[in-house]
Amino acid sequence: MDNSLLIALLSAFGVKEIWTIVKKKMDQNEREGDKLDQLSLKVIGELKNKIEDLESKIDELILENTELKIKVARMEERLLKDVTKRTRKKRNAKSDS
């Protein structure tokens, strides 16, 4: 009977030690998972900020592009007016001759 009690105590002690080791491993994995989650959240936050910065830069470039299109249209209009004036002058000069 002493042997069976000893075997029972050793078995119980072994299970408890095994459970402690497993629990420590689970806790360690959970802490690593939390670190990864925090790192992921940090990376997501940084990427979100970069996206917002890029969106604002895109908006600025769209406005600049629109302004440049307007300037080009005005320059084209001036060129056309200048060309029409020149052709009128040439026609008038030819008709006077």
Backbone as numpy.savetxt, mean C-alpha at the origin, in Angstrom:
# Nx Ny Nz CAx CAy CAz Cx Cy Cz
1.57 -53.91 46.45 0.75 -52.73 46.45 1.61 -51.48 46.45
2.72 -51.54 47.08 3.64 -50.41 47.06 4.14 -50.15 45.65
4.33 -51.23 44.91 4.79 -51.08 43.52 3.73 -50.40 42.67
2.49 -50.78 42.86 1.43 -50.17 42.05 1.24 -48.70 42.42
1.41 -48.39 43.71 1.34 -47.00 44.13 2.50 -46.20 43.53
3.66 -46.78 43.52 4.84 -46.14 42.96 4.65 -45.93 41.45
4.13 -46.94 40.80 3.88 -46.83 39.35 2.83 -45.75 39.09
1.80 -45.69 39.91 0.76 -44.68 39.74 1.33 -43.28 39.95
2.17 -43.12 40.97 2.78 -41.82 41.24 3.71 -41.40 40.10
4.51 -42.35 39.62 5.41 -42.04 38.50 4.61 -41.68 37.24
3.54 -42.41 37.02 2.71 -42.13 35.84 2.07 -40.76 35.95
1.56 -40.46 37.14 0.93 -39.16 37.34 1.96 -38.04 37.20
3.12 -38.25 37.76 4.18 -37.26 37.65 4.60 -37.09 36.19
4.70 -38.16 35.47 5.08 -38.11 34.07 4.06 -37.37 33.24
2.78 -37.63 33.48 1.72 -36.96 32.75 1.73 -35.46 33.06
1.95 -35.16 34.34 1.99 -33.75 34.74 3.16 -33.05 34.07
4.31 -33.66 34.06 5.49 -33.06 33.42 5.28 -32.92 31.91
4.70 -33.94 31.32 4.43 -33.87 29.88 3.45 -32.74 29.60
2.42 -32.64 30.44 1.44 -31.57 30.26 2.10 -30.20 30.42
3.01 -30.07 31.38 3.72 -28.80 31.60 4.54 -28.44 30.37
5.23 -29.42 29.81 6.04 -29.18 28.61 5.14 -28.77 27.44
4.04 -29.50 27.26 3.10 -29.19 26.17 2.51 -27.81 26.37
2.14 -27.48 27.59 1.56 -26.17 27.90 2.56 -25.06 27.61
3.81 -25.26 28.02 4.84 -24.26 27.74 5.00 -24.05 26.24
4.99 -25.14 25.49 5.13 -25.06 24.03 3.93 -24.33 23.43
2.73 -24.62 23.92 1.53 -23.96 23.42 1.59 -22.46 23.73
2.01 -22.11 24.96 2.13 -20.70 25.34 3.17 -19.98 24.47
4.28 -20.67 24.22 5.33 -20.09 23.38 4.81 -19.86 21.96
4.10 -20.84 21.42 3.52 -20.69 20.08 2.52 -19.55 20.04
1.74 -19.41 21.12 0.74 -18.34 21.19 1.43 -16.98 21.22
2.52 -16.86 22.00 3.26 -15.61 22.06 3.87 -15.28 20.69
4.40 -16.29 20.02 4.95 -16.07 18.68 3.84 -15.66 17.71
2.68 -16.28 17.86 1.53 -15.91 17.03 1.11 -14.47 17.30
1.12 -14.07 18.56 0.78 -12.69 18.91 1.80 -11.71 18.31
3.09 -12.10 18.38 4.12 -11.25 17.79 3.90 -11.12 16.29
3.58 -12.23 15.64 3.33 -12.19 14.20 2.09 -11.35 13.89
1.06 -11.48 14.72 -0.15 -10.67 14.53 0.17 -9.19 14.68
0.95 -8.84 15.69 1.32 -7.44 15.90 2.18 -6.94 14.76
3.10 -7.78 14.30 3.94 -7.40 13.17 3.09 -7.23 11.91
2.16 -8.14 11.71 1.28 -8.05 10.55 0.45 -6.77 10.60
-0.08 -6.44 11.77 -0.85 -5.21 11.92 0.00 -3.98 11.66
1.25 -4.02 12.11 2.16 -2.90 11.89 2.44 -2.74 10.39
2.72 -3.87 9.72 3.00 -3.83 8.28 1.76 -3.35 7.52
0.60 -3.85 7.91 -0.64 -3.43 7.25 -0.85 -1.93 7.43
-0.59 -1.42 8.63 -0.73 0.01 8.88 0.22 0.83 8.02
1.48 0.37 7.91 2.46 1.08 7.09 2.04 1.07 5.62
1.57 -0.07 5.15 1.13 -0.17 3.76 -0.10 0.71 3.50
-0.97 0.78 4.49 -2.16 1.63 4.36 -1.74 3.09 4.23
-0.77 3.51 5.04 -0.27 4.88 4.97 0.37 5.16 3.61
1.15 4.19 3.12 1.79 4.36 1.81 0.74 4.47 0.71
-0.30 3.67 0.80 -1.38 3.72 -0.20 -2.06 5.08 -0.16
-2.34 5.59 1.03 -2.97 6.90 1.15 -2.07 7.99 0.56
-0.76 7.89 0.82 0.18 8.86 0.25 0.18 8.78 -1.28
0.17 7.56 -1.80 0.15 7.39 -3.26 -1.15 7.92 -3.86
-2.26 7.71 -3.18 -3.54 8.22 -3.68 -3.53 9.74 -3.73
-2.98 10.37 -2.71 -2.92 11.84 -2.72 -1.97 12.32 -3.82
-0.86 11.60 -4.02 0.07 11.96 -5.10 -0.61 11.80 -6.46
-1.40 10.76 -6.64 -2.14 10.55 -7.89 -3.10 11.71 -8.12
-3.80 12.13 -7.06 -4.74 13.26 -7.19 -4.00 14.53 -7.61
-2.83 14.76 -7.01 -2.03 15.93 -7.37 -1.61 15.86 -8.84
-1.18 14.69 -9.27 -0.73 14.53 -10.65 -1.89 14.69 -11.64
-3.06 14.23 -11.25 -4.24 14.41 -12.11 -4.55 15.89 -12.27
-4.50 16.63 -11.17 -4.74 18.08 -11.25 -3.69 18.77 -12.11
-2.44 18.40 -11.90 -1.35 18.98 -12.69 -1.53 18.66 -14.18
-1.91 17.43 -14.47 -2.14 17.01 -15.85 -3.27 17.83 -16.48
-4.33 18.04 -15.73 -5.45 18.83 -16.23 -5.01 20.26 -16.52
-4.23 20.85 -15.61 -3.74 22.21 -15.82 -2.85 22.29 -17.06
-2.01 21.26 -17.23 -1.13 21.25 -18.40 -1.93 21.09 -19.70
-2.98 20.29 -19.68 -3.83 20.15 -20.86 -4.47 21.48 -21.23
-4.89 22.22 -20.22 -5.49 23.54 -20.46 -4.46 24.47 -21.09
-3.23 24.46 -20.56 -2.18 25.30 -21.11 -1.89 24.94 -22.57
-1.82 23.64 -22.84 -1.56 23.19 -24.22 -2.69 23.62 -25.14
-3.91 23.51 -24.68 -5.05 23.93 -25.51 -4.98 25.42 -25.80
-4.60 26.22 -24.82 -4.47 27.67 -25.03 -3.35 27.98 -26.03
-2.24 27.26 -25.90 -1.13 27.46 -26.83 -1.54 27.08 -28.25
-2.27 25.99 -28.40 -2.75 25.58 -29.72 -3.68 26.65 -30.30
-4.52 27.19 -29.44 -5.44 28.24 -29.89 -4.67 29.47 -30.37
-3.64 29.86 -29.61 -2.82 31.00 -30.01 -2.10 30.73 -31.34
-1.58 29.51 -31.48 -0.90 29.16 -32.72 -1.85 29.21 -33.91
-3.06 28.68 -33.72 -4.04 28.72 -34.82 -4.39 30.16 -35.19
-4.57 31.01 -34.20 -4.88 32.42 -34.48 -3.73 33.07 -35.24
-2.50 32.77 -34.79 -1.33 33.34 -35.44 -1.23 32.87 -36.89
-1.48 31.60 -37.12 -1.43 31.04 -38.47 -2.51 31.66 -39.35
-3.70 31.81 -38.81 -4.77 32.42 -39.62 -4.45 33.87 -39.95
-3.85 34.60 -39.02 -3.46 35.98 -39.28 -2.42 36.02 -40.40
-1.45 35.13 -40.33 -0.39 35.10 -41.34 -0.96 34.77 -42.73
-1.85 33.78 -42.76 -2.43 33.42 -44.06 -3.28 34.55 -44.62
-3.98 35.26 -43.78 -4.78 36.41 -44.24 -3.87 37.50 -44.79
-2.77 37.73 -44.08 -1.83 38.75 -44.55 -1.24 38.36 -45.90
-0.90 37.07 -46.06 -0.34 36.61 -47.33 -1.38 36.74 -48.45
-2.62 36.38 -48.16 -3.69 36.47 -49.17 -3.92 37.93 -49.55
-3.95 38.78 -48.53 -4.16 40.19 -48.79 -2.99 40.76 -49.59
-1.80 40.33 -49.28 -0.61 40.81 -50.01 -0.65 40.34 -51.45
-1.09 39.10 -51.68 -1.19 38.58 -53.05 -2.29 39.31 -53.83
-3.39 39.55 -53.18 -4.50 40.21 -53.88 -4.17 41.68 -54.17
-3.37 42.31 -53.35 -2.95 43.69 -53.58 -1.94 43.78 -54.72
-1.21 42.71 -54.93 -0.17 42.77 -55.96 -0.69 42.64 -57.31
